[in-house]
Amino acid sequence: MANKSIGGMALERRTEGSGLKKIYSKVSAENAEDLIFRNHALFELGQLYFEKCDFPNAVDCLEKVKTEALQFHLYDNYFRSIAYLLRIHAERLDFDKHSSLIREVIQVGSSLTGYARYQPKLEYNRGIAAVYRDASEEAEQYFDNASKLLLELLATNQVTGREREEALRDSLMVRYSLAILQKARKEYVEALSATSGLLKEIDDLTHGETALEHVQLYDVQATILVLEGQCYRELGEYQKALDRFWASHSLLKSHRNWSHYYYVLLGLGRTYQSMGNHERAQIFFDLISDAISNLELNELKQLLERVSKTGNDRGNRLLIDRERKVVIETKLGEIHFERRFVLLEILYLLASQPGKVFTKEELVDKIWRESYNPMIHDSKVYTSISRLRKLIEPDFRKPIYILNERDGYAFSPAVQLEDVSPRLRSKTPPAGIKDGRNDDVPPVVRGGVNL
């Protein structure tokens, strides 16, 4: 693969694990001490593969660690390998394997007296999978459970030294994840307040009197800075957003935790996209695309495809003649909406605020004037959006006007939108439309990145 770089950090995959692999292969494990050494070496190898996003090799190592550790009662390594495997299954969007592994862990843990030490991380990983499944309420419940379990654990003498420091780190990650959910609810100010407190806490745990001795927090700090960058981008404070992403980049430059780094590049690309600098944004999108093409970061690939597509569609143009109830599309020509009043109202609503994500609840309330009931309205919304796309999209299977977002649907703000009937009558752009786009919204999809 070509060795591309940005800011001095090469986008290449190295072979740091080769040394450990040789060590592992030479250890015969003829006695207990050798077996423990070999299991630790293999776990570190799996960890390195994970950090490079080499999931096939990581899974191969961690599955062996899990099996050996359980067989010889090395429970710390067993549960540590489980945590990485759960995260890999989530990144692959393989929720069947994730659920199966959860069931195995619960069965194993129920017979162990020290299981309470491992439960917080298990609940946290269940929350991560729920986030990837778009089950925000379920995720929040898991994160709340993890937070409570960690507080109970830290209040006792069950963990000391390195284990206590790891529990403190886990507590930071859980609260960071809850801030992600705040951002997903568009509570940007509240999320920033939470991240500000977390960064102060990290500073104390890194430089203060209570500084940690065994556990590093650079990756936690880097991910929190990414979240702050996302929030500031959504608030339209683009320079603050860029500052946060570049600060995260500086932290990660000397470490090779690739999955974090790709999200930094994505944040930079989306911010430049929001600023209207599509050429610079595409540079970052291309860097990520090249780097992850052979990796199994399925969630990131889907997100990258969605956000980079918006910038590529910025040359499209849609005209609306409200008086005649006609939409004029560049390739399809005039599209008449007589007797399709619901579809036209949906289009008017989405196009009134390009980039704004309208949830199913909002669509039902504003279009049908009814209280949302998923048993009744999910199919109605889906069918109506499909019919609308078949009318106005040049290829309804690859929509460029009506976009799927995590929480609903949005009209692409990268599209030039003009209401031609008022313009033809008065030569004055109608309220909310200026130079072909909504004046209040930056010319990109507004949406978040979920780590």
C-alpha positions in Angstrom: 0.0 0.0 0.0 1.2 3.5 -0.7 2.8 5.3 2.2 0.6 8.4 2.6 1.0 10.7 5.5 -0.6 13.8 7.1 1.0 15.9 9.7 4.0 13.6 9.9 2.1 10.4 10.7 2.4 7.7 8.1 -0.7 5.8 7.0 1.1 2.4 6.8 0.7 -0.8 8.6 4.0 -2.0 10.2 5.0 -5.4 11.6 5.5 -4.6 15.3 3.9 -7.9 16.2 6.5 -10.0 14.4 8.9 -10.1 17.3 6.3 -11.3 19.8 5.1 -13.8 17.2 8.6 -15.4 17.1 8.7 -15.4 20.9 5.4 -17.1 21.2 6.3 -19.8 18.6 9.5 -20.6 20.5 7.9 -21.1 23.9 6.9 -24.7 24.5 5.0 -24.1 27.7 6.5 -27.2 29.4 5.7 -25.7 32.8 3.2 -23.3 34.3 5.6 -20.3 34.2 6.2 -20.8 30.5 2.5 -21.2 29.8 1.7 -17.9 31.6 4.5 -16.1 29.7 3.3 -17.5 26.4 -0.3 -16.5 27.1 0.8 -12.9 28.0 3.0 -12.7 24.9 0.1 -13.8 22.7 -2.3 -11.4 24.3 0.1 -8.5 23.6 0.4 -9.6 20.0 -3.4 -9.6 19.7 -3.5 -6.2 21.2 -1.0 -4.9 18.7 -2.9 -6.3 15.8 -6.1 -4.7 17.2 -4.4 -1.3 17.4 -3.4 -1.7 13.8 -7.0 -2.7 12.9 -5.7 -6.0 11.6 -8.8 -7.9 12.9 -8.3 -11.3 11.4 -4.9 -11.7 13.1 -6.1 -10.1 16.3 -9.0 -12.5 16.5 -6.7 -15.5 15.8 -4.4 -14.4 18.7 -7.2 -13.4 21.2 -9.2 -16.6 20.6 -6.1 -18.7 21.5 -5.6 -16.5 24.6 -9.2 -16.9 25.6 -9.1 -20.7 25.3 -5.8 -21.2 27.1 -6.6 -18.6 29.8 -9.8 -20.3 30.6 -8.3 -23.7 30.6 -5.5 -22.7 33.0 -7.6 -20.2 35.1 -5.8 -17.1 33.9 -9.0 -15.1 34.3 -7.5 -11.6 33.9 -6.3 -12.6 30.4 -9.5 -14.3 29.6 -11.6 -11.3 30.3 -9.1 -8.9 28.7 -9.2 -10.9 25.5 -13.0 -11.0 25.7 -13.1 -7.1 25.9 -11.1 -6.9 22.7 -13.1 -9.5 20.8 -16.3 -7.8 21.7 -15.0 -4.5 20.3 -13.9 -6.3 17.1 -17.3 -7.9 16.6 -18.9 -4.5 17.1 -16.6 -2.8 14.6 -17.4 -5.5 12.1 -21.1 -5.0 12.8 -21.3 -8.7 13.6 -23.8 -8.5 16.4 -24.6 -12.3 16.3 -21.1 -13.2 17.3 -21.1 -10.3 19.8 -24.3 -11.6 21.5 -23.0 -15.2 21.5 -19.8 -14.1 23.2 -21.7 -12.1 25.8 -23.7 -15.3 26.7 -20.5 -17.2 27.1 -19.0 -14.6 29.4 -22.0 -14.4 31.6 -22.0 -18.2 31.9 -18.3 -18.3 32.8 -18.5 -15.3 35.1 -21.5 -16.5 37.1 -19.3 -19.2 38.7 -16.4 -16.8 39.6 -16.2 -15.0 43.0 -14.2 -12.1 41.5 -16.6 -11.6 38.5 -17.6 -8.1 39.8 -14.2 -6.8 38.7 -14.9 -7.6 35.1 -18.6 -6.7 34.9 -18.1 -2.9 34.2 -16.1 -3.5 31.0 -18.6 -6.1 29.9 -21.5 -3.6 30.3 -19.4 -0.9 28.6 -18.8 -3.1 25.5 -22.5 -4.0 25.4 -23.2 -0.3 25.3 -20.8 0.2 22.4 -22.6 -2.5 20.4 -25.9 -0.8 21.1 -24.6 2.5 19.8 -23.5 0.8 16.6 -27.0 -0.8 16.3 -28.6 2.7 16.7 -30.2 1.7 20.0 -29.4 4.8 22.0 -31.6 4.2 25.0 -30.3 0.7 25.4 -26.7 2.0 25.1 -27.4 4.6 27.8 -28.7 1.9 30.1 -25.5 -0.2 29.7 -23.3 2.8 30.2 -25.2 3.8 33.3 -24.8 0.3 34.6 -21.1 0.3 33.9 -20.7 3.7 35.7 -22.5 2.4 38.8 -20.5 -0.8 38.9 -17.2 1.1 38.6 -18.2 3.5 41.4 -19.0 0.5 43.6 -15.7 -1.2 42.6 -13.6 1.9 43.3 -15.3 2.3 46.7 -14.1 -1.0 47.9 -10.6 -2.5 48.4 -11.1 -5.1 45.7 -8.8 -3.3 43.3 -5.5 -1.7 44.0 -2.5 -0.6 42.1 -2.7 -1.1 38.3 -6.2 -2.6 38.5 -7.5 0.5 40.3 -5.9 2.8 37.7 -7.5 0.8 34.9 -10.9 1.1 36.7 -10.4 4.9 36.8 -9.6 4.9 33.1 -12.7 2.8 32.4 -14.8 5.3 34.3 -13.5 8.1 32.1 -14.4 6.1 29.0 -17.9 5.3 30.2 -18.6 9.0 31.0 -17.2 10.0 27.6 -19.6 7.5 26.0 -22.5 9.1 27.8 -21.4 12.4 26.4 -21.5 10.9 22.9 -25.1 10.1 23.5 -25.7 13.7 24.6 -24.2 14.8 21.3 -26.4 12.3 19.4 -29.4 14.0 21.0 -28.0 17.4 19.8 -27.3 18.5 23.3 -24.0 20.0 22.2 -23.5 22.4 25.0 -24.2 19.8 27.6 -21.8 17.3 25.9 -19.1 20.0 25.9 -19.6 20.7 29.6 -19.1 17.0 30.2 -16.0 16.7 28.1 -14.5 19.8 29.8 -14.8 18.1 33.1 -13.3 14.9 31.8 -10.3 16.7 30.4 -9.6 18.5 33.7 -9.8 15.1 35.4 -7.4 13.6 32.9 -5.0 16.5 33.5 -5.1 15.7 37.3 -4.6 12.0 36.7 -1.6 12.8 34.3 0.2 15.7 36.0 -1.4 16.2 39.4 -0.7 14.7 42.8 -2.9 11.7 42.0 -1.1 11.0 38.7 -1.4 7.5 37.5 1.8 5.4 37.4 0.8 2.4 35.3 -1.9 3.5 32.9 -1.7 6.0 30.0 -4.7 8.2 29.1 -3.5 9.7 25.8 -6.0 7.8 23.8 -8.9 8.7 26.1 -7.9 12.4 25.9 -7.6 12.1 22.1 -11.1 10.6 21.7 -12.6 13.3 24.0 -11.0 16.0 21.8 -12.5 14.4 18.7 -16.0 14.6 20.4 -15.4 18.2 21.2 -14.5 18.9 17.6 -17.7 17.2 16.4 -19.8 19.3 18.8 -18.1 22.6 17.8 -18.6 21.7 14.1 -22.3 21.2 14.8 -22.4 24.5 16.5 -20.8 26.2 13.5 -17.6 27.1 15.4 -15.3 25.7 12.8 -12.0 27.0 14.0 -12.6 25.6 17.5 -13.5 22.3 15.8 -10.2 22.3 13.8 -8.2 23.1 16.9 -9.6 20.1 18.7 -9.0 17.7 15.8 -5.4 18.9 15.4 -4.8 18.7 19.1 -6.0 15.1 19.0 -3.8 14.4 16.0 -0.8 15.7 17.9 -1.5 13.3 20.8 -1.8 10.3 18.4 1.1 11.1 16.2 3.6 9.3 18.4 1.3 6.3 19.0 -0.1 4.0 16.4 -3.7 3.5 17.4 -5.2 3.6 14.0 -8.9 3.5 14.6 -8.7 6.6 16.7 -6.5 8.3 14.1 -8.9 7.6 11.2 -11.7 9.4 13.1 -9.5 12.4 13.6 -9.0 12.6 9.8 -12.7 12.1 9.3 -13.4 15.0 11.7 -11.0 17.3 9.8 -12.6 16.3 6.5 -16.1 16.9 7.7 -15.2 20.3 9.2 -13.5 21.5 6.0 -16.6 20.2 4.2 -18.8 22.3 6.5 -16.7 25.3 5.8 -17.3 24.8 2.0 -13.7 23.7 1.3 -14.7 20.5 -0.5 -11.3 20.0 -2.2 -9.4 19.9 1.1 -12.1 17.7 2.7 -11.8 15.2 -0.1 -8.0 14.9 0.6 -8.8 13.6 4.1 -11.6 11.4 2.9 -9.3 9.8 0.2 -6.5 9.3 2.8 -9.0 7.3 5.0 -10.4 5.4 2.1 -7.0 4.2 0.9 -5.9 3.3 4.5 -9.0 1.3 5.5 -9.8 -0.4 2.1 -8.5 -3.8 3.3 -9.6 -3.4 6.9 -12.8 -4.5 8.6 -13.8 -1.1 10.0 -17.3 -1.5 8.6 -19.0 1.2 10.7 -16.3 3.7 9.6 -16.6 2.7 6.0 -20.3 3.2 6.0 -19.9 6.6 7.6 -17.2 7.7 5.2 -19.2 6.7 2.2 -22.2 8.7 3.5 -20.4 11.9 4.3 -17.9 12.0 1.4 -20.8 11.4 -1.0 -22.4 14.6 0.0 -19.4 16.7 -1.1 -19.3 14.9 -4.4 -23.0 15.8 -5.1 -22.6 19.5 -4.7 -23.0 20.2 -8.4 -26.6 18.9 -8.4 -29.5 21.3 -8.7 -33.2 21.1 -7.9 -35.9 23.6 -8.8 -39.2 23.8 -7.0 -42.3 25.6 -8.5 -44.7 25.7 -5.6 -47.5 27.3 -7.6 -47.6 24.6 -10.3 -46.6 21.8 -7.8 -43.7 20.9 -10.0 -40.2 19.9 -9.2 -37.5 20.3 -12.0 -34.6 17.9 -11.8 -31.5 18.4 -14.0 -31.7 14.9 -15.6 -35.3 14.0 -15.2 -36.9 17.3 -16.2 -40.3 18.3 -14.8 -41.9 16.1 -12.2 -45.6 16.8 -11.5 -46.9 16.2 -8.0 -50.7 16.4 -8.6 -52.5 14.1 -6.2 -49.2 13.5 -4.4 -49.8 16.0 -1.7 -48.2 14.0 1.1 -45.0 13.4 -0.9 -44.8 17.1 -1.8 -45.3 18.1 1.8 -42.4 15.8 2.9 -40.2 17.3 0.2 -41.1 20.9 1.3 -40.4 20.0 4.9 -37.0 18.4 4.3 -36.0 21.1 1.9 -37.0 23.9 4.3 -33.9 23.2 6.3 -31.2 21.4 4.2 -28.9 19.3 6.4 -31.3 19.1 9.3 -32.1 15.5 10.3 -35.9 15.0 10.6 -36.7 12.0 12.8 -39.6 9.7 12.1 -41.4 11.2 15.1 -41.0 14.7 13.6 -42.2 13.6 10.2 -45.3 11.9 11.6 -46.1 15.0 13.7 -45.6 17.6 11.0 -46.9 15.7 7.9 -49.7 13.4 9.3 -50.5 15.5 12.5 -50.5 12.2 14.5 -48.7 10.9 17.5 -45.9 8.6 16.5 -46.6 4.8 16.8 -43.8 2.6 15.4 -46.3 -0.2 14.6 -48.3 2.1 12.4 -46.0 4.8 11.2 -42.6 3.1 10.5 -43.9 1.5 7.3 -45.8 4.6 6.3 -42.7 6.8 6.6 -40.5 4.3 4.8 -42.9 3.8 1.9 -43.5 7.6 1.5 -39.7 8.3 1.4 -39.2 5.5 -1.1 -42.0 6.9 -3.4 -40.6 10.4 -3.1 -37.1 9.1 -4.1 -38.4 7.2 -7.1 -39.9 10.5 -8.3 -37.0 12.9 -7.9 -33.8 10.9 -7.7 -32.0 10.1 -11.0 -31.1 6.7 -9.3 -33.4 6.1 -6.3 -31.0 3.3 -5.1 -28.3 5.9 -4.7 -30.1 9.0 -3.4 -28.4 12.3 -3.7 -31.3 14.6 -2.5 -33.0 12.7 0.3 -30.3 11.3 2.6 -30.5 8.5 5.2 -29.1 9.7 8.5 -28.6 7.9 11.8 -31.8 9.3 13.3 -33.9 9.9 10.3 -33.8 11.7 6.9 -32.3 15.0 5.6 -32.2 17.0 2.4 -28.7 17.3 1.2 -27.4 20.9 1.8 -24.8 20.3 -0.9 -27.6 20.5 -3.5 -28.5 23.8 -5.0 -32.1 24.4 -4.2 -34.2 27.1 -5.8 -37.9 28.1 -5.6 -38.4 29.3 -9.1 -42.0 30.6 -9.0 -41.4 33.5 -6.5 -38.1 34.3 -8.2 -39.8 34.5 -11.6 -42.5 36.7 -10.2 -40.5 39.1 -8.1 -36.8 38.5 -9.1 -36.2 38.2 -5.3 -35.1 35.0 -3.7 -37.7 33.7 -1.2 -37.0 33.7 2.5 -34.6 31.0 3.6 -33.1 30.5 0.1 -30.1 32.5 -1.1 -27.8 31.6 -4.0 -29.4 28.2 -4.3 -29.0 27.0 -0.7 -30.3 27.6 2.7 -28.5 30.6 4.2 -28.6 29.3 7.7 -26.9 25.9 7.1 -23.4 25.1 6.0 -23.3 23.2 2.7 -22.8 19.7 4.1 -24.7 17.0 5.9 -24.9 17.8 9.6 -24.3 14.6 11.6 -22.0 13.1 14.2 -19.4 10.5 14.2 -19.9 7.7 16.7 -16.8 6.2 18.0 
